[in-house]
Amino acid sequence: MKLTKYPYPVWPWQQQQGFPWPWVQFQWWPEPFALDSGAVLSSLLMAYEEWGQPDRPTIVVFHALTGDSHVARHTYQDHAGWWDGVVGYGKAIDLHQYHVVASNVLGGAMGTTGPSSLTDEGAPYGGHFPGISLFDMVRAQHRLIETLPIAKPYLVVGGSMGGMMALAYGSLYRDEVAGVLAIGAPISHSPWAIAYHTVGKSAILADEAFLGGHYYLAGKTPEKGLALARMADMISYQSPESMQNKFGRHYQTAERQEFQVTSYLRYQGQKILKRFDANTYLRLTEAMDRFDLENAGLEGLQGKVVWMIGIQTDMLYPWREIQQHAEHLRMAGVSVHYETLMGIWGHDTFLVDQVAMGKIAARFLKACSRAQRSARTRVSYNA
């Protein structure tokens, strides 16, 4: 059922982002949605956006941990999206040629059912929102895709957590997906990546305003914990080279009381409070930490165009790790193409250098077009 109005309270971090945006849409299912944990959500709401014409080949884009459905501008008056340099008319993902869909993930902070949504009793889920998996998030996305007039097969694309979801989506829906582009995304989380999230989650849980996750109506939120979590994550998203280039050992003020890098991390910690929710951070990072594509089966990725992109200076998911995971898929019978995205900006390079990212996306789309033409030729020949 398509809704014309957002049915939940608009929380402070959403208000500061102008949510709900003019182009965001809402699809609601009143029936239960079962989770991998055995828990059941009584209903499901998905917030999503679309670009281009639905009669063109579709690309489903998944966002990273603190992202949302707003991938790109819809008009010149619209506010910027997080991948404006990649998605748009005349850009790598050219809206003259493609139809793009992106949603806020299950458990998210920007419109889709999550901890800040209301239960049937009318109160926010808060700490009672059940644990979710990346596969739960993918199934919710698939439920949305099934309601849209989209031709199959389509392509799935994402970076970081979004890349992990693209791989999971391709493995679950093998007959619907023709190509997968996963950028800076492993097939399972390493202890190194889990360690960063452990610091962030511990900071939130230790905040006295957390209240077991039931802080929405308390008049105070765990701002200190969420800000510290973001500061720790921002270190993992950068690289020594990028920090040296940005900050060196320069001080923020003439009084030399604070380094520029310290001021930057504090700024990023405060900035996240204006667009994200602590409970969502906990649920999504837990889902990422528990992600293990191999245990779910790799057979679904066979026969597809699968590209895995490592990032040259990524500290969170080093390029060698992504390359090893690509080789692991190859040994399992998956035809994988590996590339390295060059850049000094660490894990965030796929967001920072959108020109280089766009070139890789364009090559991926050409590879998918060649594969589809080849498949049609084989079918015609066999007929």
C-alpha positions as a Markdown table, in Angstrom:
| # | Residue | x | y | z |
|---|---|---|---|---|
| 1 | Met | 0.0 | 0.0 | 0.0 |
| 2 | Lys | 1.5 | 3.3 | -1.0 |
| 3 | Leu | 1.2 | 6.1 | 1.6 |
| 4 | Thr | 0.8 | 9.8 | 0.8 |
| 5 | Lys | 2.1 | 10.9 | 4.2 |
| 6 | Tyr | 4.8 | 9.7 | 6.6 |
| 7 | Pro | 2.9 | 7.9 | 9.4 |
| 8 | Tyr | 5.5 | 8.2 | 12.2 |
| 9 | Pro | 6.7 | 11.2 | 14.3 |
| 10 | Val | 9.4 | 13.3 | 12.7 |
| 11 | Trp | 12.3 | 13.2 | 15.1 |
| 12 | Pro | 14.8 | 16.1 | 15.7 |
| 13 | Trp | 17.5 | 14.6 | 13.5 |
| 14 | Gln | 15.0 | 14.1 | 10.7 |
| 15 | Gln | 13.6 | 17.7 | 11.1 |
| 16 | Gln | 17.1 | 19.1 | 10.7 |
| 17 | Gln | 17.5 | 17.3 | 7.4 |
| 18 | Gly | 14.1 | 18.6 | 6.2 |
| 19 | Phe | 12.6 | 15.1 | 6.2 |
| 20 | Pro | 10.3 | 14.0 | 4.7 |
| 21 | Trp | 11.8 | 15.3 | 1.5 |
| 22 | Pro | 9.5 | 16.2 | -1.5 |
| 23 | Trp | 10.7 | 13.2 | -3.6 |
| 24 | Val | 10.7 | 10.5 | -0.9 |
| 25 | Gln | 7.9 | 7.9 | -1.2 |
| 26 | Phe | 6.5 | 5.4 | 1.3 |
| 27 | Gln | 5.3 | 1.8 | 0.8 |
| 28 | Trp | 3.6 | 0.1 | 3.7 |
| 29 | Trp | 2.7 | -3.6 | 4.3 |
| 30 | Pro | 0.3 | -4.2 | 7.2 |
| 31 | Glu | 1.2 | -7.9 | 7.3 |
| 32 | Pro | 4.0 | -9.3 | 9.6 |
| 33 | Phe | 7.6 | -9.3 | 8.4 |
| 34 | Ala | 9.7 | -12.2 | 9.8 |
| 35 | Leu | 13.4 | -11.8 | 10.7 |
| 36 | Asp | 16.3 | -14.2 | 10.7 |
| 37 | Ser | 16.3 | -14.0 | 14.5 |
| 38 | Gly | 12.8 | -15.5 | 14.8 |
| 39 | Ala | 11.4 | -12.1 | 15.8 |
| 40 | Val | 8.5 | -10.7 | 13.8 |
| 41 | Leu | 7.7 | -7.0 | 13.0 |
| 42 | Ser | 4.0 | -6.5 | 12.9 |
| 43 | Ser | 4.2 | -4.3 | 9.7 |
| 44 | Leu | 6.8 | -2.8 | 7.4 |
| 45 | Leu | 7.3 | 0.7 | 6.1 |
| 46 | Met | 9.9 | 1.4 | 3.4 |
| 47 | Ala | 11.1 | 4.9 | 2.5 |
| 48 | Tyr | 12.5 | 5.1 | -1.0 |
| 49 | Glu | 13.3 | 7.4 | -4.0 |
| 50 | Glu | 13.3 | 6.8 | -7.8 |
| 51 | Trp | 15.1 | 8.6 | -10.6 |
| 52 | Gly | 14.7 | 8.1 | -14.4 |
| 53 | Gln | 12.0 | 6.3 | -16.2 |
| 54 | Pro | 10.9 | 2.8 | -14.9 |
| 55 | Asp | 10.7 | 1.4 | -18.4 |
| 56 | Arg | 14.5 | 1.6 | -18.7 |
| 57 | Pro | 17.0 | -0.9 | -17.2 |
| 58 | Thr | 16.9 | -0.6 | -13.4 |
| 59 | Ile | 19.8 | -0.2 | -11.0 |
| 60 | Val | 19.1 | -0.7 | -7.3 |
| 61 | Val | 21.5 | 1.4 | -5.1 |
| 62 | Phe | 22.2 | 0.5 | -1.5 |
| 63 | His | 23.6 | 3.1 | 1.0 |
| 64 | Ala | 26.3 | 2.9 | 3.6 |
| 65 | Leu | 25.9 | 2.8 | 7.3 |
| 66 | Thr | 24.8 | 6.4 | 8.0 |
| 67 | Gly | 23.4 | 7.0 | 4.5 |
| 68 | Asp | 19.8 | 7.2 | 3.3 |
| 69 | Ser | 17.7 | 7.0 | 0.2 |
| 70 | His | 18.7 | 10.4 | -1.2 |
| 71 | Val | 21.4 | 9.3 | -3.7 |
| 72 | Ala | 21.2 | 12.2 | -6.0 |
| 73 | Arg | 19.3 | 15.4 | -6.8 |
| 74 | His | 15.9 | 15.1 | -8.6 |
| 75 | Thr | 16.0 | 18.7 | -9.8 |
| 76 | Tyr | 18.5 | 21.5 | -9.7 |
| 77 | Gln | 16.6 | 23.0 | -6.8 |
| 78 | Asp | 16.9 | 19.7 | -4.8 |
| 79 | His | 19.5 | 19.4 | -2.1 |
| 80 | Ala | 22.6 | 17.4 | -3.0 |
| 81 | Gly | 22.6 | 13.6 | -2.7 |
| 82 | Trp | 25.5 | 11.5 | -1.4 |
| 83 | Trp | 26.4 | 10.3 | -4.9 |
| 84 | Asp | 25.5 | 13.3 | -7.1 |
| 85 | Gly | 28.8 | 12.9 | -9.0 |
| 86 | Val | 27.9 | 9.3 | -10.1 |
| 87 | Val | 24.1 | 9.3 | -10.6 |
| 88 | Gly | 22.4 | 11.9 | -12.9 |
| 89 | Tyr | 21.8 | 12.9 | -16.5 |
| 90 | Gly | 25.0 | 12.5 | -18.5 |
| 91 | Lys | 26.8 | 11.0 | -15.5 |
| 92 | Ala | 28.2 | 7.5 | -15.1 |
| 93 | Ile | 24.9 | 6.1 | -14.1 |
| 94 | Asp | 23.1 | 8.1 | -16.8 |
| 95 | Leu | 19.4 | 8.7 | -16.1 |
| 96 | His | 18.8 | 9.0 | -19.8 |
| 97 | Gln | 19.6 | 5.3 | -20.0 |
| 98 | Tyr | 18.8 | 3.9 | -16.5 |
| 99 | His | 16.1 | 3.9 | -13.8 |
| 100 | Val | 17.5 | 4.1 | -10.3 |
| 101 | Val | 15.9 | 3.0 | -7.0 |
| 102 | Ala | 17.2 | 3.5 | -3.5 |
| 103 | Ser | 15.6 | 3.0 | -0.1 |
| 104 | Asn | 16.4 | 3.7 | 3.5 |
| 105 | Val | 17.4 | 0.3 | 4.9 |
| 106 | Leu | 15.4 | -1.7 | 7.4 |
| 107 | Gly | 16.3 | -0.4 | 10.9 |
| 108 | Gly | 17.3 | 2.9 | 9.4 |
| 109 | Ala | 16.9 | 6.4 | 10.7 |
| 110 | Met | 15.3 | 8.1 | 7.7 |
| 111 | Gly | 11.8 | 6.7 | 7.1 |
| 112 | Thr | 12.0 | 3.0 | 6.9 |
| 113 | Thr | 10.8 | 0.9 | 9.9 |
| 114 | Gly | 13.4 | 1.1 | 12.6 |
| 115 | Pro | 13.9 | 1.7 | 16.4 |
| 116 | Ser | 12.3 | 5.1 | 16.2 |
| 117 | Ser | 9.1 | 3.8 | 14.5 |
| 118 | Leu | 5.9 | 3.3 | 16.5 |
| 119 | Thr | 4.7 | -0.1 | 17.6 |
| 120 | Asp | 1.0 | -1.1 | 17.4 |
| 121 | Glu | 0.7 | 0.3 | 20.9 |
| 122 | Gly | 1.7 | 3.8 | 19.7 |
| 123 | Ala | 5.1 | 4.0 | 21.4 |
| 124 | Pro | 8.6 | 4.0 | 19.8 |
| 125 | Tyr | 10.2 | 0.5 | 19.6 |
| 126 | Gly | 13.4 | 1.9 | 21.2 |
| 127 | Gly | 15.4 | -0.8 | 22.8 |
| 128 | His | 12.7 | -3.4 | 22.0 |
| 129 | Phe | 13.4 | -3.2 | 18.3 |
| 130 | Pro | 14.8 | -6.7 | 17.4 |
| 131 | Gly | 18.2 | -7.4 | 16.1 |
| 132 | Ile | 18.3 | -7.6 | 12.3 |
| 133 | Ser | 20.6 | -9.1 | 9.7 |
| 134 | Leu | 21.8 | -7.7 | 6.4 |
| 135 | Phe | 19.7 | -10.5 | 4.8 |
| 136 | Asp | 16.6 | -9.1 | 6.6 |
| 137 | Met | 17.5 | -5.7 | 5.2 |
| 138 | Val | 17.8 | -7.2 | 1.7 |
| 139 | Arg | 14.5 | -9.1 | 2.0 |
| 140 | Ala | 12.8 | -5.8 | 2.9 |
| 141 | Gln | 14.3 | -4.1 | -0.1 |
| 142 | His | 13.1 | -7.0 | -2.3 |
| 143 | Arg | 9.6 | -6.6 | -1.0 |
| 144 | Leu | 9.7 | -3.0 | -2.2 |
| 145 | Ile | 11.2 | -3.9 | -5.6 |
| 146 | Glu | 8.4 | -6.4 | -6.1 |
| 147 | Thr | 5.8 | -3.6 | -5.9 |
| 148 | Leu | 7.5 | -1.5 | -8.6 |
| 149 | Pro | 7.0 | -1.9 | -12.4 |
| 150 | Ile | 10.6 | -3.0 | -12.9 |
| 151 | Ala | 11.9 | -5.3 | -15.7 |
| 152 | Lys | 14.1 | -8.2 | -14.7 |
| 153 | Pro | 17.0 | -8.8 | -14.5 |
| 154 | Tyr | 18.3 | -5.6 | -12.9 |
| 155 | Leu | 21.6 | -4.5 | -11.4 |
| 156 | Val | 22.5 | -3.9 | -7.7 |
| 157 | Val | 25.2 | -1.5 | -6.6 |
| 158 | Gly | 26.5 | -0.3 | -3.2 |
| 159 | Gly | 29.5 | 0.8 | -1.2 |
| 160 | Ser | 30.6 | -0.3 | 2.2 |
| 161 | Met | 27.5 | -1.7 | 4.0 |
| 162 | Gly | 25.7 | -1.0 | 0.8 |
| 163 | Gly | 28.2 | -3.2 | -1.1 |
| 164 | Met | 27.7 | -6.0 | 1.4 |
| 165 | Met | 23.9 | -5.7 | 0.8 |
| 166 | Ala | 24.4 | -5.8 | -3.0 |
| 167 | Leu | 26.3 | -9.1 | -2.6 |
| 168 | Ala | 23.7 | -10.5 | -0.3 |
| 169 | Tyr | 20.9 | -9.4 | -2.6 |
| 170 | Gly | 22.6 | -11.0 | -5.6 |
| 171 | Ser | 23.0 | -14.3 | -3.7 |
| 172 | Leu | 19.4 | -14.4 | -2.6 |
| 173 | Tyr | 17.7 | -13.4 | -5.8 |
| 174 | Arg | 19.9 | -15.1 | -8.4 |
| 175 | Asp | 17.2 | -15.1 | -11.1 |
| 176 | Glu | 16.4 | -11.4 | -10.8 |
| 177 | Val | 19.9 | -9.9 | -10.7 |
| 178 | Ala | 22.2 | -9.7 | -13.7 |
| 179 | Gly | 25.1 | -7.8 | -12.1 |
| 180 | Val | 26.6 | -6.8 | -8.7 |
| 181 | Leu | 29.0 | -3.9 | -8.1 |
| 182 | Ala | 30.3 | -4.0 | -4.5 |
| 183 | Ile | 32.7 | -1.2 | -3.5 |
| 184 | Gly | 34.9 | -1.4 | -0.4 |
| 185 | Ala | 32.7 | -4.3 | 0.8 |
| 186 | Pro | 33.9 | -7.7 | 2.3 |
| 187 | Ile | 32.0 | -10.9 | 2.3 |
| 188 | Ser | 32.4 | -11.1 | 6.0 |
| 189 | His | 33.5 | -8.7 | 8.8 |
| 190 | Ser | 37.1 | -9.1 | 10.0 |
| 191 | Pro | 38.0 | -8.8 | 13.7 |
| 192 | Trp | 39.6 | -5.4 | 12.8 |
| 193 | Ala | 36.3 | -4.0 | 11.5 |
| 194 | Ile | 34.3 | -5.5 | 14.4 |
| 195 | Ala | 36.8 | -3.8 | 16.8 |
| 196 | Tyr | 36.0 | -0.3 | 15.5 |
| 197 | His | 32.3 | -1.0 | 15.9 |
| 198 | Thr | 32.8 | -2.3 | 19.4 |
| 199 | Val | 34.3 | 1.0 | 20.4 |
| 200 | Gly | 31.3 | 2.9 | 18.9 |
| 201 | Lys | 28.7 | 0.6 | 20.4 |
| 202 | Ser | 30.3 | 0.7 | 23.8 |
| 203 | Ala | 30.3 | 4.5 | 23.8 |
| 204 | Ile | 26.6 | 4.6 | 23.1 |
| 205 | Leu | 25.7 | 2.0 | 25.7 |
| 206 | Ala | 27.8 | 3.8 | 28.3 |
| 207 | Asp | 26.0 | 7.1 | 27.8 |
| 208 | Glu | 23.7 | 7.7 | 30.8 |
| 209 | Ala | 21.1 | 9.2 | 28.4 |
| 210 | Phe | 20.8 | 5.9 | 26.5 |
| 211 | Leu | 18.2 | 4.5 | 28.9 |
| 212 | Gly | 18.3 | 1.0 | 27.4 |
| 213 | Gly | 17.3 | 2.5 | 24.1 |
| 214 | His | 14.1 | 4.1 | 25.4 |
| 215 | Tyr | 15.2 | 7.7 | 25.1 |
| 216 | Tyr | 12.9 | 9.1 | 22.4 |
| 217 | Leu | 10.3 | 10.5 | 24.8 |
| 218 | Ala | 12.8 | 11.3 | 27.6 |
| 219 | Gly | 13.8 | 14.8 | 26.4 |
| 220 | Lys | 17.4 | 13.8 | 26.2 |
| 221 | Thr | 19.3 | 11.5 | 23.7 |
| 222 | Pro | 22.7 | 9.7 | 24.0 |
| 223 | Glu | 24.5 | 12.5 | 22.1 |
| 224 | Lys | 27.8 | 11.9 | 23.8 |
| 225 | Gly | 27.9 | 8.2 | 22.9 |
| 226 | Leu | 26.8 | 8.7 | 19.3 |
| 227 | Ala | 29.3 | 11.5 | 18.8 |
| 228 | Leu | 32.1 | 9.4 | 20.1 |
| 229 | Ala | 31.0 | 6.4 | 18.0 |
| 230 | Arg | 31.2 | 8.6 | 14.9 |
| 231 | Met | 34.6 | 10.0 | 15.9 |
| 232 | Ala | 36.0 | 6.4 | 16.1 |
| 233 | Asp | 34.4 | 5.5 | 12.8 |
| 234 | Met | 35.8 | 8.6 | 11.0 |
| 235 | Ile | 39.3 | 7.5 | 11.9 |
| 236 | Ser | 38.6 | 4.1 | 10.2 |
| 237 | Tyr | 37.2 | 5.9 | 7.1 |
| 238 | Gln | 40.3 | 8.0 | 6.6 |
| 239 | Ser | 43.9 | 7.1 | 5.9 |
| 240 | Pro | 47.2 | 8.4 | 7.3 |
| 241 | Glu | 47.9 | 10.1 | 4.0 |
| 242 | Ser | 44.5 | 11.9 | 3.9 |
| 243 | Met | 44.9 | 13.1 | 7.5 |
| 244 | Gln | 48.5 | 14.3 | 6.8 |
| 245 | Asn | 47.3 | 16.2 | 3.7 |
| 246 | Lys | 44.3 | 17.6 | 5.4 |
| 247 | Phe | 45.7 | 18.5 | 8.8 |
| 248 | Gly | 49.4 | 17.8 | 9.3 |
| 249 | Arg | 50.3 | 18.9 | 12.8 |
| 250 | His | 48.6 | 22.2 | 12.4 |
| 251 | Tyr | 46.7 | 23.8 | 15.3 |
| 252 | Gln | 43.1 | 25.0 | 15.0 |
| 253 | Thr | 43.8 | 28.4 | 16.6 |
| 254 | Ala | 46.7 | 30.7 | 17.2 |
| 255 | Glu | 46.7 | 29.7 | 20.9 |
| 256 | Arg | 47.7 | 26.2 | 19.8 |
| 257 | Gln | 45.3 | 24.6 | 22.2 |
| 258 | Glu | 43.9 | 22.0 | 19.8 |
| 259 | Phe | 45.1 | 20.2 | 16.7 |
| 260 | Gln | 43.1 | 20.6 | 13.5 |
| 261 | Val | 42.5 | 16.9 | 13.4 |
| 262 | Thr | 41.0 | 16.9 | 16.9 |
| 263 | Ser | 38.7 | 19.8 | 15.9 |
| 264 | Tyr | 37.7 | 17.9 | 12.7 |
| 265 | Leu | 36.8 | 14.7 | 14.7 |
| 266 | Arg | 34.8 | 16.7 | 17.2 |
| 267 | Tyr | 32.9 | 18.5 | 14.4 |
| 268 | Gln | 32.1 | 15.1 | 12.7 |
| 269 | Gly | 30.8 | 13.8 | 16.0 |
| 270 | Gln | 28.5 | 16.8 | 16.4 |
| 271 | Lys | 27.4 | 16.7 | 12.8 |
| 272 | Ile | 26.1 | 13.1 | 13.0 |
| 273 | Leu | 23.7 | 14.1 | 15.7 |
| 274 | Lys | 21.8 | 16.2 | 13.2 |
| 275 | Arg | 21.1 | 13.3 | 10.9 |
| 276 | Phe | 21.3 | 9.9 | 12.6 |
| 277 | Asp | 20.0 | 7.9 | 15.6 |
| 278 | Ala | 21.9 | 5.9 | 18.2 |
| 279 | Asn | 19.6 | 2.9 | 18.2 |
| 280 | Thr | 20.0 | 2.6 | 14.4 |
| 281 | Tyr | 23.7 | 2.7 | 14.8 |
| 282 | Leu | 23.6 | -0.2 | 17.2 |
| 283 | Arg | 21.3 | -2.3 | 15.0 |
| 284 | Leu | 23.1 | -1.7 | 11.7 |
| 285 | Thr | 26.6 | -2.2 | 13.0 |
| 286 | Glu | 25.6 | -5.4 | 14.7 |
| 287 | Ala | 24.1 | -6.6 | 11.4 |
| 288 | Met | 27.4 | -5.7 | 9.6 |
| 289 | Asp | 29.5 | -7.5 | 12.2 |
| 290 | Arg | 27.5 | -10.7 | 11.9 |
| 291 | Phe | 27.4 | -10.7 | 8.1 |
| 292 | Asp | 28.9 | -13.8 | 6.6 |
| 293 | Leu | 28.0 | -14.3 | 2.9 |
| 294 | Glu | 29.7 | -17.7 | 2.7 |
| 295 | Asn | 27.4 | -19.3 | 5.4 |
| 296 | Ala | 24.4 | -18.1 | 3.4 |
| 297 | Gly | 25.7 | -19.8 | 0.2 |
| 298 | Leu | 27.6 | -18.3 | -2.7 |
| 299 | Glu | 25.9 | -20.3 | -5.5 |
| 300 | Gly | 23.4 | -17.5 | -6.1 |
| 301 | Leu | 26.2 | -15.3 | -7.4 |
| 302 | Gln | 27.2 | -17.7 | -10.1 |
| 303 | Gly | 26.4 | -16.7 | -13.7 |
| 304 | Lys | 26.3 | -13.0 | -12.8 |
| 305 | Val | 28.6 | -10.1 | -13.6 |
| 306 | Val | 30.2 | -9.5 | -10.2 |
| 307 | Trp | 32.7 | -6.7 | -9.6 |
| 308 | Met | 34.4 | -6.2 | -6.3 |
| 309 | Ile | 36.3 | -2.9 | -5.8 |
| 310 | Gly | 39.0 | -2.5 | -3.2 |
| 311 | Ile | 40.1 | 0.9 | -2.2 |
| 312 | Gln | 43.8 | 1.7 | -2.3 |
| 313 | Thr | 44.1 | 3.4 | 1.1 |
| 314 | Asp | 41.2 | 1.7 | 2.9 |
| 315 | Met | 42.1 | 0.9 | 6.5 |
| 316 | Leu | 38.7 | -0.5 | 7.5 |
| 317 | Tyr | 38.6 | -3.0 | 4.6 |
| 318 | Pro | 42.1 | -3.1 | 3.1 |
| 319 | Trp | 42.2 | -3.7 | -0.6 |
| 320 | Arg | 44.1 | -6.9 | -0.2 |
| 321 | Glu | 41.3 | -8.2 | 2.0 |
| 322 | Ile | 38.7 | -7.4 | -0.7 |
| 323 | Gln | 41.0 | -9.0 | -3.4 |
| 324 | Gln | 41.3 | -12.1 | -1.3 |
| 325 | His | 37.5 | -12.2 | -0.9 |
| 326 | Ala | 37.1 | -11.9 | -4.6 |
| 327 | Glu | 39.5 | -14.8 | -5.1 |
| 328 | His | 37.4 | -16.8 | -2.6 |
| 329 | Leu | 34.3 | -16.2 | -4.6 |
| 330 | Arg | 36.2 | -17.1 | -7.8 |
| 331 | Met | 37.2 | -20.5 | -6.3 |
| 332 | Ala | 33.5 | -21.0 | -5.5 |
| 333 | Gly | 32.6 | -20.8 | -9.1 |
| 334 | Val | 31.7 | -17.1 | -9.2 |
| 335 | Ser | 33.0 | -15.1 | -12.1 |
| 336 | Val | 34.5 | -12.0 | -10.3 |
| 337 | His | 36.3 | -9.0 | -11.7 |
| 338 | Tyr | 38.5 | -7.2 | -9.2 |
| 339 | Glu | 39.7 | -3.6 | -9.4 |
| 340 | Thr | 41.3 | -1.1 | -7.0 |
| 341 | Leu | 39.9 | 2.4 | -6.7 |
| 342 | Met | 42.9 | 4.6 | -6.3 |
| 343 | Gly | 42.9 | 7.6 | -3.9 |
| 344 | Ile | 44.4 | 8.8 | -0.7 |
| 345 | Trp | 41.0 | 9.4 | 1.1 |
| 346 | Gly | 40.8 | 5.9 | 2.7 |
| 347 | His | 37.5 | 4.0 | 2.9 |
| 348 | Asp | 35.6 | 7.2 | 2.0 |
| 349 | Thr | 37.3 | 7.5 | -1.4 |
| 350 | Phe | 34.2 | 6.1 | -3.2 |
| 351 | Leu | 32.3 | 9.1 | -1.8 |
| 352 | Val | 35.0 | 11.7 | -2.1 |
| 353 | Asp | 36.4 | 11.0 | -5.5 |
| 354 | Gln | 33.2 | 10.5 | -7.5 |
| 355 | Val | 35.0 | 11.1 | -10.8 |
| 356 | Ala | 37.2 | 8.1 | -10.4 |
| 357 | Met | 34.2 | 6.2 | -8.9 |
| 358 | Gly | 32.1 | 7.1 | -11.8 |
| 359 | Lys | 34.6 | 5.7 | -14.3 |
| 360 | Ile | 34.6 | 2.3 | -12.5 |
| 361 | Ala | 30.7 | 2.4 | -12.5 |
| 362 | Ala | 30.7 | 3.2 | -16.2 |
| 363 | Arg | 33.0 | 0.2 | -17.0 |
| 364 | Phe | 30.9 | -2.1 | -14.9 |
| 365 | Leu | 27.7 | -1.0 | -16.7 |
| 366 | Lys | 29.4 | -1.6 | -20.1 |
| 367 | Ala | 30.5 | -5.1 | -18.9 |
| 368 | Cys | 26.9 | -5.9 | -17.9 |
| 369 | Ser | 25.6 | -4.7 | -21.3 |
| 370 | Arg | 28.2 | -6.9 | -23.1 |
| 371 | Ala | 27.2 | -9.9 | -20.9 |
| 372 | Gln | 23.5 | -9.4 | -21.6 |
| 373 | Arg | 24.1 | -9.0 | -25.4 |
| 374 | Ser | 26.1 | -12.2 | -25.3 |
| 375 | Ala | 23.4 | -14.0 | -23.4 |
| 376 | Arg | 20.8 | -12.9 | -26.0 |
| 377 | Thr | 23.0 | -14.1 | -28.8 |
| 378 | Arg | 23.4 | -17.5 | -27.2 |
| 379 | Val | 19.7 | -17.8 | -26.7 |
| 380 | Ser | 19.0 | -16.8 | -30.4 |
| 381 | Tyr | 21.7 | -19.2 | -31.6 |
| 382 | Asn | 20.4 | -22.1 | -29.6 |
| 383 | Ala | 16.8 | -21.4 | -30.8 |
